[in-house]
């Protein structure tokens, strides 16, 4: 999934970028999270071409953050891949 750009050094903040950032911060700030990694991404070090970590994020209460981001509509693109949802 891709959320609106907010930190690109040569591009302006994209529409809803600040809202997406605020939503994610509100969900995780001060909380323990668990990252789940796809075995298929191990050969690339669980990083994308921009060196961002590729992982599923689960909050301490069991909330699947990636799904919440989609549910709340603060993403811009959803990449379809074959995955096993953690849990």
N, CA, C and O atoms as a Tinker XYZ file with bonds, in Angstrom:
   348  protein
     1  N      0.847000   -1.165000    0.000000    73     2
     2  CA     0.000000    0.000000    0.000000    64     1     3
     3  C      0.885000    1.217000    0.000000    63     2     4     5
     4  O      2.001000    1.190000    0.518000    81     3
     5  N      0.399000    2.250000   -0.564000    73     3     6
     6  CA     1.153000    3.484000   -0.684000    64     5     7
     7  C      0.308000    4.601000   -0.099000    63     6     8     9
     8  O     -0.862000    4.756000   -0.449000    81     7
     9  N      0.900000    5.370000    0.785000    73     7    10
    10  CA     0.187000    6.501000    1.379000    64     9    11
    11  C      0.701000    7.785000    0.729000    63    10    12    13
    12  O      1.759000    7.770000    0.100000    81    11
    13  N     -0.019000    8.883000    0.866000    73    11    14
    14  CA     0.408000   10.135000    0.229000    64    13    15
    15  C      1.790000   10.573000    0.695000    63    14    16    17
    16  O      2.141000   10.437000    1.867000    81    15
    17  N      2.550000   11.092000   -0.229000    73    15    18
    18  CA     3.912000   11.540000    0.031000    64    17    19
    19  C      3.912000   12.780000    0.924000    63    18    20    21
    20  O      3.148000   13.720000    0.705000    81    19
    21  N      4.792000   12.765000    1.945000    73    19    22
    22  CA     4.943000   13.949000    2.803000    64    21    23
    23  C      6.398000   14.347000    3.004000    63    22    24    25
    24  O      6.666000   15.465000    3.443000    81    23
    25  N      7.329000   13.480000    2.703000    73    23    26
    26  CA     8.738000   13.736000    3.024000    64    25    27
    27  C      9.651000   13.826000    1.811000    63    26    28    29
    28  O     10.866000   13.947000    1.974000    81    27
    29  N      9.109000   13.772000    0.606000    73    27    30
    30  CA     9.958000   13.802000   -0.586000    64    29    31
    31  C     10.650000   15.154000   -0.682000    63    30    32    33
    32  O      9.989000   16.190000   -0.612000    81    31
    33  N     11.983000   15.160000   -0.842000    73    31    34
    34  CA    12.712000   16.429000   -0.849000    64    33    35
    35  C     12.435000   17.319000   -2.064000    63    34    36    37
    36  O     12.719000   18.516000   -2.029000    81    35
    37  N     11.881000   16.740000   -3.147000    73    35    38
    38  CA    11.680000   17.529000   -4.360000    64    37    39
    39  C     10.214000   17.614000   -4.784000    63    38    40    41
    40  O      9.906000   18.117000   -5.864000    81    39
    41  N      9.316000   17.125000   -3.938000    73    39    42
    42  CA     7.899000   17.161000   -4.280000    64    41    43
    43  C      7.105000   17.773000   -3.131000    63    42    44    45
    44  O      7.492000   17.655000   -1.969000    81    43
    45  N      5.994000   18.427000   -3.460000    73    43    46
    46  CA     5.158000   18.977000   -2.378000    64    45    47
    47  C      4.417000   17.857000   -1.647000    63    46    48    49
    48  O      4.315000   16.737000   -2.147000    81    47
    49  N      3.915000   18.167000   -0.487000    73    47    50
    50  CA     3.103000   17.216000    0.262000    64    49    51
    51  C      1.857000   16.905000   -0.565000    63    50    52    53
    52  O      1.169000   17.813000   -1.031000    81    51
    53  N      1.573000   15.608000   -0.744000    73    51    54
    54  CA     0.417000   15.208000   -1.540000    64    53    55
    55  C     -0.875000   15.379000   -0.752000    63    54    56    57
    56  O     -0.868000   15.461000    0.476000    81    55
    57  N     -1.997000   15.432000   -1.496000    73    55    58
    58  CA    -3.300000   15.551000   -0.860000    64    57    59
    59  C     -3.471000   14.466000    0.200000    63    58    60    61
    60  O     -3.142000   13.303000   -0.033000    81    59
    61  N     -3.976000   14.845000    1.341000    73    59    62
    62  CA    -4.239000   13.980000    2.487000    64    61    63
    63  C     -2.972000   13.389000    3.106000    63    62    64    65
    64  O     -3.050000   12.485000    3.938000    81    63
    65  N     -1.821000   13.892000    2.707000    73    63    66
    66  CA    -0.567000   13.405000    3.278000    64    65    67
    67  C     -0.461000   13.678000    4.767000    63    66    68    69
    68  O     -0.070000   12.805000    5.542000    81    67
    69  N     -0.809000   14.882000    5.160000    73    67    70
    70  CA    -0.739000   15.233000    6.584000    64    69    71
    71  C     -1.740000   14.403000    7.390000    63    70    72    73
    72  O     -1.454000   13.979000    8.510000    81    71
    73  N     -2.914000   14.181000    6.803000    73    71    74
    74  CA    -3.938000   13.377000    7.493000    64    73    75
    75  C     -3.475000   11.933000    7.646000    63    74    76    77
    76  O     -3.682000   11.319000    8.692000    81    75
    77  N     -2.853000   11.395000    6.611000    73    75    78
    78  CA    -2.350000   10.016000    6.670000    64    77    79
    79  C     -1.259000    9.884000    7.739000    63    78    80    81
    80  O     -1.231000    8.915000    8.497000    81    79
    81  N     -0.373000   10.867000    7.784000    73    79    82
    82  CA     0.690000   10.870000    8.796000    64    81    83
    83  C      0.098000   10.968000   10.196000    63    82    84    85
    84  O      0.490000   10.221000   11.092000    81    83
    85  N     -0.841000   11.883000   10.387000    73    83    86
    86  CA    -1.466000   12.063000   11.707000    64    85    87
    87  C     -2.202000   10.803000   12.142000    63    86    88    89
    88  O     -2.125000   10.411000   13.306000    81    87
    89  N     -2.915000   10.166000   11.216000    73    87    90
    90  CA    -3.645000    8.947000   11.542000    64    89    91
    91  C     -2.684000    7.846000   11.997000    63    90    92    93
    92  O     -2.918000    7.189000   13.011000    81    91
    93  N     -1.617000    7.655000   11.250000    73    91    94
    94  CA    -0.657000    6.596000   11.584000    64    93    95
    95  C      0.025000    6.889000   12.918000    63    94    96    97
    96  O      0.179000    5.988000   13.743000    81    95
    97  N      0.432000    8.130000   13.136000    73    95    98
    98  CA     1.052000    8.494000   14.415000    64    97    99
    99  C      0.096000    8.232000   15.578000    63    98   100   101
   100  O      0.492000    7.690000   16.610000    81    99
   101  N     -1.170000    8.624000   15.396000    73    99   102
   102  CA    -2.162000    8.421000   16.454000    64   101   103
   103  C     -2.321000    6.931000   16.782000    63   102   104   105
   104  O     -2.510000    6.555000   17.939000    81   103
   105  N     -2.245000    6.109000   15.763000    73   103   106
   106  CA    -2.423000    4.670000   15.961000    64   105   107
   107  C     -1.247000    4.006000   16.663000    63   106   108   109
   108  O     -1.443000    3.044000   17.406000    81   107
   109  N     -0.022000    4.499000   16.444000    73   107   110
   110  CA     1.154000    3.787000   16.950000    64   109   111
   111  C      1.931000    4.504000   18.046000    63   110   112   113
   112  O      2.673000    3.862000   18.788000    81   111
   113  N      1.779000    5.805000   18.163000    73   111   114
   114  CA     2.608000    6.561000   19.107000    64   113   115
   115  C      2.435000    6.051000   20.528000    63   114   116   117
   116  O      1.323000    5.948000   21.045000    81   115
   117  N      3.564000    5.736000   21.143000    73   115   118
   118  CA     3.568000    5.272000   22.527000    64   117   119
   119  C      3.125000    3.827000   22.700000    63   118   120   121
   120  O      2.935000    3.374000   23.828000    81   119
   121  N      2.957000    3.096000   21.602000    73   119   122
   122  CA     2.490000    1.709000   21.680000    64   121   123
   123  C      3.560000    0.746000   21.195000    63   122   124   125
   124  O      4.426000    1.095000   20.393000    81   123
   125  N      3.474000   -0.458000   21.699000    73   123   126
   126  CA     4.319000   -1.540000   21.200000    64   125   127
   127  C      3.701000   -2.028000   19.892000    63   126   128   129
   128  O      2.481000   -2.145000   19.782000    81   127
   129  N      4.545000   -2.309000   18.908000    73   127   130
   130  CA     4.061000   -2.892000   17.659000    64   129   131
   131  C      4.886000   -4.139000   17.355000    63   130   132   133
   132  O      6.017000   -4.299000   17.814000    81   131
   133  N      4.275000   -5.008000   16.566000    73   131   134
   134  CA     4.990000   -6.206000   16.104000    64   133   135
   135  C      5.007000   -6.154000   14.586000    63   134   136   137
   136  O      3.979000   -5.910000   13.955000    81   135
   137  N      6.183000   -6.385000   13.998000    73   135   138
   138  CA     6.306000   -6.424000   12.548000    64   137   139
   139  C      6.334000   -7.872000   12.083000    63   138   140   141
   140  O      7.048000   -8.700000   12.648000    81   139
   141  N      5.557000   -8.169000   11.057000    73   139   142
   142  CA     5.543000   -9.497000   10.447000    64   141   143
   143  C      6.075000   -9.336000    9.029000    63   142   144   145
   144  O      5.650000   -8.449000    8.288000    81   143
   145  N      7.003000  -10.200000    8.669000    73   143   146
   146  CA     7.659000  -10.098000    7.374000    64   145   147
   147  C      7.263000  -11.243000    6.459000    63   146   148   149
   148  O      7.057000  -12.370000    6.910000    81   147
   149  N      7.159000  -10.944000    5.161000    73   147   150
   150  CA     6.884000  -11.951000    4.140000    64   149   151
   151  C      8.177000  -12.692000    3.823000    63   150   152   153
   152  O      9.201000  -12.067000    3.548000    81   151
   153  N      8.133000  -14.000000    3.858000    73   151   154
   154  CA     9.301000  -14.796000    3.507000    64   153   155
   155  C      9.779000  -14.453000    2.090000    63   154   156   157
   156  O     10.981000  -14.430000    1.826000    81   155
   157  N      8.842000  -14.189000    1.192000    73   155   158
   158  CA     9.191000  -13.875000   -0.196000    64   157   159
   159  C     10.060000  -12.625000   -0.318000    63   158   160   161
   160  O     10.770000  -12.473000   -1.313000    81   159
   161  N     10.022000  -11.732000    0.663000    73   159   162
   162  CA    10.825000  -10.501000    0.611000    64   161   163
   163  C     12.187000  -10.649000    1.272000    63   162   164   165
   164  O     12.966000   -9.696000    1.296000    81   163
   165  N     12.486000  -11.823000    1.808000    73   163   166
   166  CA    13.757000  -11.992000    2.517000    64   165   167
   167  C     14.956000  -11.807000    1.589000    63   166   168   169
   168  O     15.999000  -11.315000    2.019000    81   167
   169  N     14.819000  -12.195000    0.329000    73   167   170
   170  CA    15.953000  -12.065000   -0.599000    64   169   171
   171  C     16.284000  -10.608000   -0.926000    63   170   172   173
   172  O     17.378000  -10.318000   -1.413000    81   171
   173  N     15.361000   -9.699000   -0.667000    73   171   174
   174  CA    15.636000   -8.272000   -0.876000    64   173   175
   175  C     15.772000   -7.530000    0.452000    63   174   176   177
   176  O     15.702000   -6.302000    0.498000    81   175
   177  N     15.966000   -8.284000    1.522000    73   175   178
   178  CA    16.186000   -7.691000    2.835000    64   177   179
   179  C     14.975000   -7.002000    3.417000    63   178   180   181
   180  O     15.099000   -6.140000    4.287000    81   179
   181  N     13.781000   -7.387000    2.930000    73   179   182
   182  CA    12.524000   -6.797000    3.405000    64   181   183
   183  C     12.502000   -5.281000    3.219000    63   182   184   185
   184  O     11.950000   -4.551000    4.042000    81   183
   185  N     13.110000   -4.821000    2.125000    73   183   186
   186  CA    13.136000   -3.392000    1.795000    64   185   187
   187  C     12.640000   -3.199000    0.365000    63   186   188   189
   188  O     12.830000   -4.063000   -0.491000    81   187
   189  N     11.993000   -2.040000    0.115000    73   187   190
   190  CA    11.597000   -1.716000   -1.245000    64   189   191
   191  C     12.721000   -0.934000   -1.924000    63   190   192   193
   192  O     13.793000   -0.753000   -1.346000    81   191
   193  N     12.476000   -0.473000   -3.150000    73   191   194
   194  CA    13.529000    0.218000   -3.894000    64   193   195
   195  C     13.937000    1.545000   -3.260000    63   194   196   197
   196  O     14.986000    2.096000   -3.595000    81   195
   197  N     13.117000    2.061000   -2.348000    73   195   198
   198  CA    13.444000    3.302000   -1.655000    64   197   199
   199  C     14.020000    3.038000   -0.258000    63   198   200   201
   200  O     14.182000    3.960000    0.541000    81   199
   201  N     14.324000    1.773000    0.022000    73   199   202
   202  CA    14.914000    1.338000    1.302000    64   201   203
   203  C     13.925000    1.413000    2.469000    63   202   204   205
   204  O     14.330000    1.470000    3.630000    81   203
   205  N     12.618000    1.412000    2.150000    73   203   206
   206  CA    11.603000    1.383000    3.204000    64   205   207
   207  C     11.334000   -0.068000    3.594000    63   206   208   209
   208  O     11.337000   -0.957000    2.742000    81   207
   209  N     11.105000   -0.302000    4.874000    73   207   210
   210  CA    10.841000   -1.643000    5.368000    64   209   211
   211  C      9.481000   -2.139000    4.877000    63   210   212   213
   212  O      8.482000   -1.423000    4.943000    81   211
   213  N      9.465000   -3.384000    4.383000    73   211   214
   214  CA     8.234000   -4.026000    3.935000    64   213   215
   215  C      7.786000   -4.984000    5.023000    63   214   216   217
   216  O      8.414000   -6.021000    5.240000    81   215
   217  N      6.704000   -4.643000    5.705000    73   215   218
   218  CA     6.232000   -5.477000    6.808000    64   217   219
   219  C      4.768000   -5.197000    7.092000    63   218   220   221
   220  O      4.230000   -4.151000    6.728000    81   219
   221  N      4.141000   -6.153000    7.747000    73   219   222
   222  CA     2.803000   -5.954000    8.294000    64   221   223
   223  C      2.997000   -5.415000    9.702000    63   222   224   225
   224  O      3.898000   -5.856000   10.416000    81   223
   225  N      2.166000   -4.475000   10.107000    73   223   226
   226  CA     2.286000   -3.867000   11.429000    64   225   227
   227  C      1.072000   -4.254000   12.261000    63   226   228   229
   228  O     -0.069000   -3.973000   11.895000    81   227
   229  N      1.341000   -4.903000   13.387000    73   227   230
   230  CA     0.277000   -5.279000   14.313000    64   229   231
   231  C      0.483000   -4.534000   15.624000    63   230   232   233
   232  O      1.576000   -4.537000   16.190000    81   231
   233  N     -0.588000   -3.894000   16.099000    73   231   234
   234  CA    -0.522000   -3.171000   17.367000    64   233   235
   235  C     -0.648000   -4.141000   18.520000    63   234   236   237
   236  O     -1.042000   -5.292000   18.336000    81   235
   237  N     -0.312000   -3.673000   19.709000    73   235   238
   238  CA    -0.332000   -4.538000   20.888000    64   237   239
   239  C     -1.712000   -5.101000   21.194000    63   238   240   241
   240  O     -1.823000   -6.146000   21.835000    81   239
   241  N     -2.771000   -4.419000   20.744000    73   239   242
   242  CA    -4.125000   -4.931000   20.984000    64   241   243
   243  C     -4.600000   -5.865000   19.878000    63   242   244   245
   244  O     -5.751000   -6.302000   19.877000    81   243
   245  N     -3.696000   -6.175000   18.923000    73   243   246
   246  CA    -4.029000   -7.080000   17.839000    64   245   247
   247  C     -4.526000   -6.402000   16.586000    63   246   248   249
   248  O     -4.768000   -7.071000   15.582000    81   247
   249  N     -4.687000   -5.074000   16.616000    73   247   250
   250  CA    -5.137000   -4.339000   15.437000    64   249   251
   251  C     -4.104000   -4.465000   14.321000    63   250   252   253
   252  O     -2.908000   -4.273000   14.541000    81   251
   253  N     -4.578000   -4.789000   13.129000    73   251   254
   254  CA    -3.731000   -4.904000   11.946000    64   253   255
   255  C     -3.687000   -3.521000   11.300000    63   254   256   257
   256  O     -4.612000   -3.134000   10.586000    81   255
   257  N     -2.601000   -2.775000   11.554000    73   255   258
   258  CA    -2.514000   -1.380000   11.123000    64   257   259
   259  C     -2.686000   -1.221000    9.618000    63   258   260   261
   260  O     -3.368000   -0.296000    9.179000    81   259
   261  N     -2.095000   -2.087000    8.828000    73   259   262
   262  CA    -2.202000   -1.977000    7.376000    64   261   263
   263  C     -3.670000   -1.981000    6.953000    63   262   264   265
   264  O     -4.068000   -1.197000    6.091000    81   263
   265  N     -4.475000   -2.856000    7.553000    73   263   266
   266  CA    -5.901000   -2.929000    7.230000    64   265   267
   267  C     -6.636000   -1.673000    7.700000    63   266   268   269
   268  O     -7.546000   -1.198000    7.021000    81   267
   269  N     -6.252000   -1.142000    8.843000    73   267   270
   270  CA    -6.888000    0.080000    9.348000    64   269   271
   271  C     -6.617000    1.271000    8.429000    63   270   272   273
   272  O     -7.486000    2.121000    8.232000    81   271
   273  N     -5.413000    1.326000    7.873000    73   271   274
   274  CA    -5.086000    2.404000    6.948000    64   273   275
   275  C     -6.003000    2.335000    5.728000    63   274   276   277
   276  O     -6.492000    3.360000    5.253000    81   275
   277  N     -6.230000    1.128000    5.227000    73   275   278
   278  CA    -7.141000    0.959000    4.087000    64   277   279
   279  C     -8.568000    1.304000    4.501000    63   278   280   281
   280  O     -9.268000    2.029000    3.794000    81   279
   281  N     -8.993000    0.787000    5.642000    73   279   282
   282  CA   -10.353000    1.025000    6.137000    64   281   283
   283  C    -10.650000    2.511000    6.296000    63   282   284   285
   284  O    -11.752000    2.966000    5.992000    81   283
   285  N     -9.671000    3.258000    6.769000    73   283   286
   286  CA    -9.861000    4.688000    7.007000    64   285   287
   287  C     -9.649000    5.530000    5.753000    63   286   288   289
   288  O     -9.914000    6.732000    5.756000    81   287
   289  N     -9.171000    4.898000    4.681000    73   287   290
   290  CA    -9.026000    5.611000    3.417000    64   289   291
   291  C     -7.851000    6.564000    3.341000    63   290   292   293
   292  O     -7.913000    7.549000    2.605000    81   291
   293  N     -6.784000    6.303000    4.076000    73   291   294
   294  CA    -5.630000    7.201000    4.057000    64   293   295
   295  C     -4.469000    6.625000    3.245000    63   294   296   297
   296  O     -3.303000    6.863000    3.560000    81   295
   297  N     -4.794000    5.879000    2.217000    73   295   298
   298  CA    -3.793000    5.318000    1.311000    64   297   299
   299  C     -4.099000    5.818000   -0.084000    63   298   300   301
   300  O     -5.212000    6.265000   -0.359000    81   299
   301  N     -3.112000    5.745000   -0.969000    73   299   302
   302  CA    -3.326000    6.210000   -2.339000    64   301   303
   303  C     -3.342000    5.070000   -3.338000    63   302   304   305
   304  O     -4.068000    5.132000   -4.330000    81   303
   305  N     -2.562000    4.037000   -3.099000    73   303   306
   306  CA    -2.516000    2.890000   -3.998000    64   305   307
   307  C     -2.376000    1.630000   -3.168000    63   306   308   309
   308  O     -1.664000    1.598000   -2.164000    81   307
   309  N     -3.063000    0.604000   -3.604000    73   307   310
   310  CA    -2.959000   -0.698000   -2.947000    64   309   311
   311  C     -2.393000   -1.662000   -3.958000    63   310   312   313
   312  O     -2.972000   -1.871000   -5.024000    81   311
   313  N     -1.267000   -2.248000   -3.627000    73   311   314
   314  CA    -0.630000   -3.199000   -4.518000    64   313   315
   315  C     -1.146000   -4.588000   -4.199000    63   314   316   317
   316  O     -1.113000   -5.014000   -3.044000    81   315
   317  N     -1.617000   -5.290000   -5.199000    73   315   318
   318  CA    -2.172000   -6.627000   -4.994000    64   317   319
   319  C     -1.069000   -7.657000   -5.125000    63   318   320   321
   320  O     -0.412000   -7.773000   -6.160000    81   319
   321  N     -0.886000   -8.393000   -4.056000    73   319   322
   322  CA     0.078000   -9.488000   -4.047000    64   321   323
   323  C     -0.535000  -10.642000   -3.274000    63   322   324   325
   324  O     -1.499000  -10.462000   -2.530000    81   323
   325  N      0.017000  -11.798000   -3.450000    73   323   326
   326  CA    -0.444000  -12.963000   -2.706000    64   325   327
   327  C      0.238000  -12.964000   -1.352000    63   326   328   329
   328  O      1.462000  -13.073000   -1.275000    81   327
   329  N     -0.536000  -12.843000   -0.282000    73   327   330
   330  CA     0.050000  -12.755000    1.057000    64   329   331
   331  C     -0.758000  -13.593000    2.041000    63   330   332   333
   332  O     -1.921000  -13.920000    1.805000    81   331
   333  N     -0.118000  -13.921000    3.125000    73   331   334
   334  CA    -0.791000  -14.529000    4.265000    64   333   335
   335  C     -0.923000  -13.434000    5.305000    63   334   336   337
   336  O      0.079000  -12.877000    5.754000    81   335
   337  N     -2.142000  -13.122000    5.689000    73   335   338
   338  CA    -2.377000  -12.097000    6.699000    64   337   339
   339  C     -1.971000  -12.653000    8.052000    63   338   340   341
   340  O     -2.415000  -13.735000    8.434000    81   339
   341  N     -1.121000  -11.919000    8.792000    73   339   342
   342  CA    -0.678000  -12.392000   10.103000    64   341   343
   343  C     -1.825000  -12.420000   11.107000    63   342   344   345
   344  O     -2.845000  -11.748000   10.951000    81   343
   345  N     -1.611000  -13.223000   12.136000    73   343   346
   346  CA    -2.617000  -13.198000   13.192000    64   345   347
   347  C     -3.019000  -14.492000   13.717000    63   346   348
   348  O     -3.864000  -14.561000   14.610000    81   347
